[in-house]
Amino acid sequence: MNIDLRNINSDFESAILKIKKAYNFKTNTQALEHACTRYLEIVLKFEKESHEHTQRTLQYYDLLDQVENYFEVKEKLKSRVKQK
């Protein structure tokens, strides 16, 4: 994967927007997972190249927590529907 660190902020913002868009629609979980994975790749590449732990990393983990919570809720709802 090739990430240009000169454009890292736009890469971050683009990835965040894709995560939020996929999360808000809640229909295409594959797109959501892909967006999260892409963001994590950017964060890890940035940390490797810059040798620093950034606020962006924390922001990613916060977003990931929200996403994971969504998947947990979705699974609970599915199991309730199956029980009825």
C-alpha positions as a printed NumPy array, in Angstrom:
array([[  0.   ,   0.   ,   0.   ],
       [  1.305,   3.417,  -0.915],
       [  0.388,   6.281,   1.381],
       [  1.885,   9.701,   0.732],
       [  2.495,  11.342,   4.095],
       [  2.191,  14.791,   2.505],
       [ -1.51 ,  14.074,   1.943],
       [ -2.05 ,  12.22 ,   5.198],
       [ -4.651,  14.638,   6.573],
       [ -6.871,  14.287,   3.516],
       [ -6.423,  10.506,   3.699],
       [ -7.489,  10.56 ,   7.338],
       [-10.493,  12.785,   6.673],
       [-11.575,  10.729,   3.677],
       [-11.369,   7.488,   5.647],
       [-13.279,   8.976,   8.59 ],
       [-16.042,  10.217,   6.291],
       [-16.327,   6.78 ,   4.684],
       [-16.583,   5.134,   8.107],
       [-19.236,   7.572,   9.27 ],
       [-21.2  ,   7.269,   6.02 ],
       [-21.169,   3.463,   6.139],
       [-21.986,   3.511,   9.851],
       [-24.916,   5.899,   9.406],
       [-26.508,   3.802,   6.664],
       [-25.946,   0.559,   8.605],
       [-26.82 ,  -1.486,   5.546],
       [-23.498,  -2.419,   4.041],
       [-21.407,  -3.91 ,   6.815],
       [-18.738,  -4.938,   4.314],
       [-18.22 ,  -1.301,   3.301],
       [-18.018,  -0.343,   6.959],
       [-15.421,  -3.003,   7.697],
       [-13.43 ,  -1.989,   4.622],
       [-13.487,   1.688,   5.628],
       [-12.322,   0.84 ,   9.156],
       [ -9.547,  -1.368,   7.839],
       [ -8.389,   1.333,   5.44 ],
       [ -8.299,   3.9  ,   8.227],
       [ -6.295,   1.599,  10.472],
       [ -3.814,   0.974,   7.647],
       [ -3.346,   4.731,   7.253],
       [ -2.875,   5.205,  11.001],
       [ -0.334,   2.4  ,  11.266],
       [  1.579,   3.624,   8.212],
       [  1.644,   7.14 ,   9.632],
       [  2.876,   5.946,  13.013],
       [  5.563,   3.806,  11.395],
       [  6.794,   6.659,   9.22 ],
       [  6.572,   9.407,  11.823],
       [  7.461,   7.381,  14.925],
       [  4.744,   8.969,  16.971],
       [  1.481,   7.93 ,  18.535],
       [ -1.074,  10.407,  17.287],
       [ -4.429,  11.726,  18.338],
       [ -5.673,  10.176,  15.099],
       [ -4.983,   6.731,  16.512],
       [ -7.141,   7.455,  19.53 ],
       [ -9.829,   8.85 ,  17.237],
       [ -9.711,   5.641,  15.224],
       [-10.1  ,   3.478,  18.306],
       [-13.08 ,   5.584,  19.434],
       [-14.69 ,   5.097,  16.03 ],
       [-13.924,   1.399,  16.122],
       [-15.586,   1.104,  19.541],
       [-18.722,   2.694,  18.093],
       [-18.642,   0.336,  15.139],
       [-18.109,  -2.722,  17.341],
       [-20.988,  -1.614,  19.557],
       [-23.177,  -1.378,  16.467],
       [-22.287,  -4.918,  15.409],
       [-22.956,  -6.215,  18.931],
       [-26.365,  -4.552,  19.022],
       [-27.141,  -5.86 ,  15.542],
       [-26.287,  -9.431,  16.585],
       [-28.422,  -9.154,  19.736],
       [-31.36 ,  -7.927,  17.66 ],
       [-30.912, -10.791,  15.206],
       [-30.931, -13.362,  18.   ],
       [-34.079, -11.827,  19.518],
       [-35.861, -12.016,  16.18 ],
       [-34.863, -15.663,  15.775],
       [-36.166, -16.506,  19.262],
       [-39.65 , -15.156,  18.548]])
